[in-house]
Amino acid sequence: MLRETNGPARTLSLEGNLNVFSIQRQWKRVQALLALESGEAELDLSLVSDLDEIGVQMLSTLDQVLRAKGLTFKVVGIQDAWKASFAFMRAAHLHGEGEP
C-alpha cells in the first residue's frame, strides 16, 4: 500500500518475504514508487519476515532508479540482523548508515 505522508514523502509497506522466491511479486509492488515524479520515497520493511541478498539488490536497484529521477529514497523498519547484508551489498546508506 502506497500512502502519502506529511509533505512530499511517500511510503510503501511491504509484507511477507523479500527474497529470491518472492522478488518478482515484490518488484511489482514497488512499481508504485517508480511512478513518483518528485519528493521522497520510503519503503517500510517492518512487516517483512525474511530478506536475503537478492532482496537487498532489488532495494539497491530501486534506489539507483529513484536517485536518477532526482528523488530521495530510504528504507525503514529493517531488522538488526539484516544490517550485515546491507553493508555487504554496499547498501547501508539505504537505512541511514554510510554514503551511496
N, C-alpha and C positions, 0 to 999 in steps of 0.2 A: 504494500500500500504506500503510495506517494502522498505525503502530506505537506502542506505549506506551514512553515513555522514563522516566528516573528521575523520580519524583514524578508530579504530575498532568498534565504536558505530553504532548500527542500530536503526532506528526509525520506528515505526509502528504508523500510524494515524488511529484512529477510528472515525466514523461518526455516527450520529443518537443518539440512546439511549443506555445506558449501565445499564439495569435494569432487573428485573425479567422476563419481556416479551421478551427481546432480548438477554438474556445471552447465549443461545445455539449458536445463529448466531455469536455473538461477540467472543465466545470462539473459534469457528472455525477459525476466522480471526487471533487470537493471536497465533495460532499454528506455524506461521512463526517464531515467536520469540523463541519458544521451540526448533526449529531446529538448532538454533545457537550453536556453539561449544565453542566459547571463546569471550572475549571482553565485551562490554557493550550493553545493550538493553534498549531502551527508548520507552515509549508509550505516544503518544500525544493525549490528550483528548480535545483539543481546539475546535474541531468540534462536540463534544458530547453535546447534549442538556439536557439530564436527566441522572443522576447517583443515584442509590439507594444503600442500604447496600449490596444487592446481587452483584452488580457490584464491590463494594469495596472488597467484599470477593473474587471475581474472581481475582482481581488485587493482593490480598494478596497471593492467591494460586500460581499465576504466579510468584510472587516474590520468594516464597519458592522454587519452582522448579528450577528457574534460578540460585538462590544462591547455591543450592545443586550441580549444574553443574559448579559452580565457576564463574558465570557471575555476573556482576553488573547490577541492574535494577532500573530505576527510571521512575516516571510518571510526565509529564509536561502538561501544559495547563489546569490545574484544576481551577474551579471557586471557589472563596472565600466561597460561600455558601456550598460547599461540604466538606470543611476542617473539620467541626464538625463530619461528618460521618467517615472520615478517622481517626480522633482522637478516636472516639467511638469504632471503629473496630481495634484499636491499629495498624494502618497502616500509621500514619503520616510520618513515615520515607520514604515512597514511594515518597513523594513530597518535601523531604528535611528538614522535621521537626521531630526531635527525632531520636531514635535508633530503629533498628528492634527488 
